[in-house]
Amino acid sequence: MRFSEKCRVGIIGILAVALAVGAGWYAVEAKSLSSITSDSIRKKEDQISQMEQERTRNQDKLSDLQKMKKDLETKKSNLKSYVAQLDSNLAEIEQNINDLNQQISDKESEIEETTKELADAQEAEQTKQTDMISHIRMMYERDDIQVVELFVTAGSFSGFLSRADAIERIADYEKQMYDDYKANRQLVELCKEQLELEKEILDETRENVEAEQANLEVLIDQKTQDIIAYETDINNQADAIAEYEQMIKDQDAEIAALEEAIAAEKKDILKESGDVITYDGGAFKFPVASYTRVSDDYGMRIHPTLGVEQFHNGVDLASPKGTAIYAAYDGKVVAATYSATMGNYIMIDHGDELYTIYMHASALYVKKGDIVVRGETIAAVGSTGRSTGNHLHFSVRKNGSYVSPWNYISK
């Protein structure tokens, strides 16, 4: 007479367990492994669910270009208001692009981690599969074990029952081994599913960046066309000239007010400690990483769209959007903000009433109060404010007046 199939498998399992410390340890260990695998599966399923939600959120966050353009139509009658609103839209898109690029970086790290998890799970699956194949082979090789052998070797009936109980535990262990293998196989499949989803989200995020970049260019082009159309319209030519002249006055007043505030602050510092910034006469670093041309030089010029002679208080350096803008020399940032005329701009105090000003940036990387050194990246080229193309407007002021930047830098 032979045992049931379950007991027969259990008897064979004893031989395998005998190679280790004991049947009890194997059962505990198998249960522990299964628990870890189950936790891993639940965690992986949660991660996949979260990524599905992330994909939806990414689509919802994309800027609505048509709505932006519609809102801008109501602002065109007032150029200053129009420029400010449009620049606000550009800032929103720029932030979306920055967020998306950060998501791309994060997703690339997640893909690297998931790839490692998949490799580990596949390695564990191969090990478990090898162990099960060995175990199955051993079962068939020991197929001649009979109940009488078990009884005889037990020495007594109570011993026989103890052996039989051990066999049942071994059978449970073998079932646990198989369940653990199946769970690990499920984990492998979930890792593969997660990896594919992460790659899809990465591709979609990259596409979203391209879409936002395109939206950005559309708005910048529209801004350029609208400013030119406004300034060249014969019907409002006189108003456009007057508005431009007032814009320059307001801009100069804003800069002069900053200088007065700094002068007062320096007097207070001198009273306290005497420690103030001084300019040592060194040469300025060229303020952009690369430029295509000087699109408008310092001095008197015929305004390109208004057609009247105007004083241009700086040098316009045409550069691709995003090009690094450098601090021309060591100093302290006294302004890093936005105005409808200068756009995003920075003003640096170099001491001895010498200041540099950087206008129309797409992004600012420093804030008021920061100490910067010559050549430090402080902003990125853009077309914010009263601007008709990507460029840096670079101005130098000395003793309260604009001076030629070429006195301090060379082409």
Stockholm file with secondary structure:
# STOCKHOLM 1.0

chainA/1-411         MRFSEKCRVGIIGILAVALAVGAGWYAVEAKSLSSITSDSIRKKEDQISQMEQERTRNQDKLSDLQKMKKDLETKKSNLKSYVAQLDSNLAEIEQNINDLNQQISDKESEIEETTKELADAQEAEQTKQTDMISHIRMMYERDDIQVVELFVTAGSFSGFLSRADAIERIADYEKQMYDDYKANRQLVELCKEQLELEKEILDETRENVEAEQANLEVLIDQKTQDIIAYETDINNQADAIAEYEQMIKDQDAEIAALEEAIAAEKKDILKESGDVITYDGGAFKFPVASYTRVSDDYGMRIHPTLGVEQFHNGVDLASPKGTAIYAAYDGKVVAATYSATMGNYIMIDHGDELYTIYMHASALYVKKGDIVVRGETIAAVGSTGRSTGNHLHFSVRKNGSYVSPWNYISK
#=GR chainA/1-411 SS CCCCHHHHHHHHHHHHHTTSSCHHHHHHHHHHHHHHHHHHHHHHHHHHHHHHHHHHHHHHHSCCHHHHHHHHHTTTTSHHHHHHHHHHHHHHHHHHHHHHHHHHHHHHHHHHHHHHHHHHHHHHHHHHHHHHHHHHHHHHHTTTCCHHHHHHHHCSHHHHHHHHHHHHHHHHHHHHHHHHHHHHHHHHHHHHHHHHHHHHHHHHHHHHHHHHHHHHHHHHHHHHHHHHHHHHCGGGHHHHHHHHHHHHHHHHHHHHHHHHHHHHHHHHHHHHTCCCCCCCCCCCCCSBSCCSEEEECSEEEECTTTCSEEEECSEEEECCTTCEEECSSSEEEEEEEEETTTEEEEEEECSTTEEEEEEEESEECCCTTCEECTTCEEEECBCCSSCSSSEEEEEEEETTEEECGGGTCCC
#=GC SS_cons         CCCCHHHHHHHHHHHHHTTSSCHHHHHHHHHHHHHHHHHHHHHHHHHHHHHHHHHHHHHHHSCCHHHHHHHHHTTTTSHHHHHHHHHHHHHHHHHHHHHHHHHHHHHHHHHHHHHHHHHHHHHHHHHHHHHHHHHHHHHHHTTTCCHHHHHHHHCSHHHHHHHHHHHHHHHHHHHHHHHHHHHHHHHHHHHHHHHHHHHHHHHHHHHHHHHHHHHHHHHHHHHHHHHHHHHHCGGGHHHHHHHHHHHHHHHHHHHHHHHHHHHHHHHHHHHHTCCCCCCCCCCCCCSBSCCSEEEECSEEEECTTTCSEEEECSEEEECCTTCEEECSSSEEEEEEEEETTTEEEEEEECSTTEEEEEEEESEECCCTTCEECTTCEEEECBCCSSCSSSEEEEEEEETTEEECGGGTCCC
//
